[in-house]
Amino acid sequence: MAVVPRRLVGALLTGLALLGAACGDDDAVGHDAGPGDAGGPGDTSWRVVATAGLMVGGYGDNFVYDGSDLRPGPGGAEIEVDPVADTGRLEVTWTGTHRPTDATTHTGEIRIVIDTWVAMNAWELGGVAEDISIHGDTGAGPPVMPTVHAFLAGWGPARVYVDDALEHEVHGHFMVTDGAREPDGVIYRSDRMTPYDPTDPGDSWVDPDDRELHVVAHTSDPDRFNYPMHTLWFHLNFEDLVIERSPAGAVY
């Protein structure tokens, strides 16, 4: 399936989307995804802030579809990017203990920074993209997640610090999407009873009224004992987020 851009959908659809954000079930589970303030005339930038991060899994399983290993920790995320200029910065912090590789365990404040945006694929739209469908069975990105609509996403080199010491320079990616994880932490198949299976990416459940922030940092070096099969992974989910600024007419 090709990537489906949806930003320029007209005033009616924009109004419905904003109404859905206000009246969906986000408030019931403590989420706030906006609507935020539109930027000034010609402002194409976004600002997203998030709190209450969850570190997902660790070496061996970095997606934990059954929700059994999601670890909260102090910290948060700030993203300020411009998809037109492909510029901006992401900074994420989380404090706790995480095992990103077979031989490495970190304890302390883990900080991920991305401030250069690079597209490796056409559907990444220059490095910072908005209003695209990715993962699942789209063919845009691996099926490690169900098909989600990314209202905002970015890719680029990431620096990972532990207590302010630079420890890793790896690949980074973030996306603000509709809700793949339910409040119980599980990513479900369409039956909403069994966990998602990436070998059958067309069978999944996503909540269109929920909003989530996903941030990953990983190597590309192979490791068949890890999932996904790279030597190092950090994977954070944020369920409490606010879109503080977005371009006029943005859909989220």
KERO-213154 format. One record per residue (C-alpha): x, y, z. Coordinates in Angstrom, 2 decimals, decimal comma. Layout:
REM KERO-213154
<pt x="X" y="Y" z="Z"/>
...
//
This chain:
REM KERO-213154
<pt x="0,00" y="0,00" z="0,00"/>
<pt x="1,36" y="3,43" z="-0,86"/>
<pt x="1,86" y="6,16" z="1,73"/>
<pt x="-1,32" y="8,20" z="2,00"/>
<pt x="-0,82" y="11,94" z="2,69"/>
<pt x="-3,92" y="13,46" z="4,26"/>
<pt x="-3,02" y="16,93" z="5,47"/>
<pt x="-4,78" y="18,93" z="2,79"/>
<pt x="-8,22" y="17,48" z="3,30"/>
<pt x="-10,29" y="20,66" z="3,54"/>
<pt x="-11,88" y="22,59" z="6,31"/>
<pt x="-14,68" y="20,14" z="7,03"/>
<pt x="-12,40" y="17,18" z="7,69"/>
<pt x="-10,11" y="19,36" z="9,78"/>
<pt x="-13,04" y="20,40" z="11,94"/>
<pt x="-14,14" y="16,80" z="12,39"/>
<pt x="-10,64" y="15,73" z="13,34"/>
<pt x="-10,36" y="18,45" z="15,97"/>
<pt x="-13,79" y="17,56" z="17,30"/>
<pt x="-12,71" y="13,93" z="17,57"/>
<pt x="-9,61" y="14,95" z="19,52"/>
<pt x="-11,75" y="16,93" z="21,92"/>
<pt x="-14,58" y="14,42" z="22,31"/>
<pt x="-12,81" y="11,06" z="21,96"/>
<pt x="-11,66" y="8,85" z="24,81"/>
<pt x="-8,31" y="10,60" z="25,41"/>
<pt x="-9,68" y="12,43" z="28,45"/>
<pt x="-10,86" y="9,14" z="29,93"/>
<pt x="-7,31" y="7,76" z="30,03"/>
<pt x="-5,55" y="11,03" z="30,87"/>
<pt x="-4,38" y="12,02" z="27,41"/>
<pt x="-4,39" y="15,52" z="25,92"/>
<pt x="-3,43" y="15,81" z="22,28"/>
<pt x="-4,74" y="19,30" z="21,67"/>
<pt x="-6,00" y="21,10" z="19,81"/>
<pt x="-2,99" y="23,37" z="20,21"/>
<pt x="-2,42" y="26,86" z="18,94"/>
<pt x="-1,87" y="27,40" z="15,25"/>
<pt x="1,36" y="29,16" z="14,39"/>
<pt x="1,41" y="32,60" z="12,83"/>
<pt x="0,89" y="33,16" z="9,11"/>
<pt x="3,28" y="30,95" z="7,19"/>
<pt x="4,47" y="29,11" z="10,32"/>
<pt x="4,87" y="25,43" z="9,39"/>
<pt x="6,36" y="24,29" z="12,69"/>
<pt x="5,07" y="21,95" z="15,37"/>
<pt x="5,75" y="21,82" z="19,10"/>
<pt x="4,86" y="18,67" z="21,06"/>
<pt x="5,51" y="18,03" z="24,74"/>
<pt x="4,94" y="14,79" z="26,62"/>
<pt x="5,26" y="13,40" z="30,13"/>
<pt x="5,02" y="10,03" z="31,86"/>
<pt x="7,28" y="8,06" z="29,55"/>
<pt x="7,31" y="4,26" z="29,44"/>
<pt x="10,49" y="2,39" z="28,52"/>
<pt x="9,39" y="-0,57" z="26,45"/>
<pt x="11,12" y="-3,88" z="27,12"/>
<pt x="14,84" y="-4,25" z="26,65"/>
<pt x="17,34" y="-6,60" z="25,07"/>
<pt x="15,48" y="-9,61" z="23,67"/>
<pt x="12,13" y="-7,87" z="23,13"/>
<pt x="11,91" y="-4,15" z="22,52"/>
<pt x="8,23" y="-3,97" z="21,55"/>
<pt x="6,50" y="-6,20" z="24,13"/>
<pt x="3,16" y="-6,42" z="22,31"/>
<pt x="1,52" y="-8,07" z="25,34"/>
<pt x="2,32" y="-5,04" z="27,53"/>
<pt x="4,12" y="-7,10" z="30,16"/>
<pt x="7,27" y="-4,94" z="30,44"/>
<pt x="6,51" y="-1,22" z="30,23"/>
<pt x="8,50" y="0,69" z="32,85"/>
<pt x="7,51" y="4,22" z="33,90"/>
<pt x="10,19" y="6,70" z="34,87"/>
<pt x="10,63" y="10,42" z="35,52"/>
<pt x="11,24" y="12,55" z="32,48"/>
<pt x="9,48" y="13,72" z="29,36"/>
<pt x="9,82" y="14,76" z="25,74"/>
<pt x="10,00" y="18,04" z="23,85"/>
<pt x="9,81" y="18,16" z="20,07"/>
<pt x="9,98" y="21,33" z="18,01"/>
<pt x="10,32" y="20,65" z="14,29"/>
<pt x="9,45" y="22,11" z="10,90"/>
<pt x="8,44" y="19,52" z="8,28"/>
<pt x="8,83" y="22,01" z="5,44"/>
<pt x="12,40" y="22,99" z="6,32"/>
<pt x="13,25" y="19,56" z="7,85"/>
<pt x="14,77" y="21,26" z="10,86"/>
<pt x="14,29" y="21,23" z="14,61"/>
<pt x="15,10" y="19,23" z="17,70"/>
<pt x="13,82" y="16,34" z="19,79"/>
<pt x="14,95" y="15,76" z="23,35"/>
<pt x="13,64" y="12,90" z="25,47"/>
<pt x="14,59" y="11,97" z="29,03"/>
<pt x="13,73" y="8,93" z="31,11"/>
<pt x="15,27" y="7,85" z="34,41"/>
<pt x="15,62" y="4,24" z="35,45"/>
<pt x="17,44" y="1,06" z="34,48"/>
<pt x="17,50" y="-0,21" z="30,91"/>
<pt x="19,40" y="-2,99" z="29,14"/>
<pt x="19,84" y="-1,85" z="25,51"/>
<pt x="22,31" y="-4,54" z="24,43"/>
<pt x="23,26" y="-8,06" z="25,42"/>
<pt x="26,25" y="-6,77" z="27,38"/>
<pt x="25,14" y="-3,28" z="28,48"/>
<pt x="22,87" y="-2,05" z="31,25"/>
<pt x="22,40" y="1,63" z="32,03"/>
<pt x="21,05" y="3,13" z="35,24"/>
<pt x="20,43" y="6,85" z="35,52"/>
<pt x="18,97" y="9,59" z="33,37"/>
<pt x="18,83" y="8,42" z="29,77"/>
<pt x="18,57" y="11,30" z="27,30"/>
<pt x="17,98" y="10,95" z="23,55"/>
<pt x="18,64" y="13,92" z="21,28"/>
<pt x="17,95" y="14,27" z="17,55"/>
<pt x="18,68" y="17,61" z="15,91"/>
<pt x="19,53" y="16,60" z="12,35"/>
<pt x="16,84" y="15,09" z="10,12"/>
<pt x="17,71" y="12,76" z="7,25"/>
<pt x="15,37" y="10,84" z="4,94"/>
<pt x="16,56" y="7,38" z="3,92"/>
<pt x="13,33" y="6,62" z="2,05"/>
<pt x="11,06" y="8,71" z="-0,16"/>
<pt x="8,11" y="8,35" z="2,22"/>
<pt x="10,13" y="10,03" z="4,99"/>
<pt x="9,63" y="13,28" z="3,05"/>
<pt x="13,01" y="14,87" z="3,67"/>
<pt x="13,47" y="13,72" z="7,27"/>
<pt x="10,46" y="15,28" z="9,01"/>
<pt x="7,05" y="14,24" z="7,70"/>
<pt x="3,45" y="14,95" z="8,59"/>
<pt x="0,19" y="13,25" z="7,78"/>
<pt x="1,40" y="9,85" z="6,55"/>
<pt x="0,40" y="6,23" z="7,16"/>
<pt x="3,31" y="3,95" z="8,08"/>
<pt x="4,24" y="0,51" z="9,44"/>
<pt x="1,86" y="-2,44" z="9,40"/>
<pt x="1,05" y="-3,49" z="5,84"/>
<pt x="1,76" y="-0,07" z="4,25"/>
<pt x="5,24" y="-1,01" z="3,01"/>
<pt x="6,46" y="2,24" z="4,56"/>
<pt x="8,62" y="1,08" z="7,43"/>
<pt x="8,82" y="-2,41" z="8,95"/>
<pt x="5,73" y="-4,12" z="10,41"/>
<pt x="7,05" y="-3,81" z="13,98"/>
<pt x="3,92" y="-1,73" z="14,63"/>
<pt x="0,41" y="-1,95" z="13,20"/>
<pt x="-0,52" y="0,47" z="10,45"/>
<pt x="-0,69" y="3,83" z="12,21"/>
<pt x="-1,38" y="7,32" z="10,99"/>
<pt x="1,61" y="9,51" z="11,83"/>
<pt x="0,39" y="13,05" z="12,25"/>
<pt x="4,05" y="14,00" z="12,69"/>
<pt x="7,22" y="11,88" z="12,35"/>
<pt x="10,96" y="12,27" z="11,95"/>
<pt x="14,15" y="10,31" z="11,28"/>
<pt x="17,79" y="11,16" z="11,88"/>
<pt x="20,98" y="10,38" z="13,80"/>
<pt x="20,40" y="10,15" z="17,55"/>
<pt x="22,76" y="10,75" z="20,44"/>
<pt x="22,07" y="8,82" z="23,65"/>
<pt x="23,44" y="10,20" z="26,92"/>
<pt x="23,44" y="8,56" z="30,34"/>
<pt x="23,79" y="11,09" z="33,17"/>
<pt x="25,10" y="13,59" z="30,56"/>
<pt x="27,83" y="11,25" z="29,27"/>
<pt x="27,53" y="10,45" z="25,56"/>
<pt x="27,18" y="6,65" z="25,32"/>
<pt x="25,73" y="5,85" z="21,87"/>
<pt x="25,38" y="7,44" z="18,43"/>
<pt x="22,70" y="5,52" z="16,57"/>
<pt x="19,61" y="5,85" z="14,34"/>
<pt x="16,60" y="7,73" z="15,73"/>
<pt x="12,91" y="7,97" z="14,88"/>
<pt x="9,83" y="9,50" z="16,47"/>
<pt x="6,17" y="9,58" z="15,53"/>
<pt x="2,97" y="11,06" z="16,94"/>
<pt x="0,25" y="8,58" z="16,01"/>
<pt x="-3,22" y="7,34" z="16,73"/>
<pt x="-3,39" y="4,84" z="19,59"/>
<pt x="-1,63" y="1,54" z="19,02"/>
<pt x="-1,31" y="0,62" z="22,71"/>
<pt x="-4,44" y="0,24" z="24,76"/>
<pt x="-4,54" y="1,53" z="28,37"/>
<pt x="-3,56" y="-1,98" z="29,53"/>
<pt x="-0,34" y="-1,66" z="27,51"/>
<pt x="-1,22" y="-4,29" z="24,92"/>
<pt x="-1,00" y="-3,77" z="21,15"/>
<pt x="-3,89" y="-5,88" z="19,89"/>
<pt x="-4,98" y="-7,78" z="16,84"/>
<pt x="-8,36" y="-6,79" z="15,45"/>
<pt x="-10,12" y="-9,11" z="17,94"/>
<pt x="-8,83" y="-6,87" z="20,79"/>
<pt x="-8,03" y="-10,04" z="22,71"/>
<pt x="-4,71" y="-11,35" z="21,36"/>
<pt x="-1,48" y="-9,36" z="20,98"/>
<pt x="-0,40" y="-8,03" z="17,60"/>
<pt x="1,73" y="-10,35" z="15,46"/>
<pt x="4,15" y="-8,60" z="13,06"/>
<pt x="4,05" y="-11,62" z="10,73"/>
<pt x="0,37" y="-10,79" z="10,09"/>
<pt x="0,47" y="-6,97" z="10,01"/>
<pt x="-2,96" y="-6,56" z="8,43"/>
<pt x="-4,65" y="-7,91" z="11,56"/>
<pt x="-4,49" y="-5,14" z="14,17"/>
<pt x="-6,48" y="-2,70" z="16,25"/>
<pt x="-5,69" y="1,03" z="16,43"/>
<pt x="-7,78" y="3,57" z="18,36"/>
<pt x="-8,40" y="6,60" z="16,10"/>
<pt x="-9,39" y="8,76" z="19,08"/>
<pt x="-6,18" y="8,18" z="21,04"/>
<pt x="-2,79" y="9,88" z="20,54"/>
<pt x="0,64" y="8,51" z="21,38"/>
<pt x="4,27" y="9,53" z="20,99"/>
<pt x="6,79" y="6,83" z="20,07"/>
<pt x="10,56" y="7,38" z="20,18"/>
<pt x="13,20" y="4,80" z="19,23"/>
<pt x="16,99" y="4,79" z="18,97"/>
<pt x="18,83" y="1,74" z="17,63"/>
<pt x="21,78" y="0,43" z="15,69"/>
<pt x="21,61" y="-1,21" z="12,29"/>
<pt x="24,11" y="-3,92" z="13,28"/>
<pt x="22,45" y="-7,36" z="13,18"/>
<pt x="21,72" y="-9,45" z="16,27"/>
<pt x="19,46" y="-12,45" z="15,73"/>
<pt x="18,85" y="-12,83" z="19,47"/>
<pt x="17,24" y="-9,40" z="19,78"/>
<pt x="13,87" y="-8,12" z="18,53"/>
<pt x="14,02" y="-6,21" z="16,30"/>
<pt x="17,24" y="-7,85" z="15,17"/>
<pt x="19,73" y="-5,08" z="15,91"/>
<pt x="22,39" y="-4,99" z="18,61"/>
<pt x="20,99" y="-2,02" z="20,55"/>
<pt x="17,52" y="-0,60" z="21,16"/>
<pt x="15,83" y="2,11" z="23,18"/>
<pt x="12,05" y="2,35" z="22,78"/>
<pt x="9,89" y="4,85" z="24,64"/>
<pt x="6,12" y="5,42" z="24,56"/>
<pt x="4,36" y="8,53" z="25,88"/>
<pt x="0,63" y="8,43" z="26,47"/>
<pt x="0,33" y="11,93" z="27,96"/>
<pt x="1,09" y="14,49" z="25,26"/>
<pt x="0,07" y="17,96" z="24,22"/>
<pt x="0,43" y="19,41" z="20,74"/>
<pt x="1,21" y="22,96" z="21,77"/>
<pt x="1,66" y="24,33" z="18,26"/>
<pt x="0,88" y="23,11" z="14,77"/>
<pt x="0,50" y="24,62" z="11,30"/>
<pt x="-2,86" y="26,15" z="10,45"/>
<pt x="-5,08" y="23,40" z="9,02"/>
<pt x="-2,99" y="20,52" z="10,38"/>
<pt x="-4,91" y="17,30" z="10,97"/>
<pt x="-4,34" y="15,53" z="14,29"/>
//
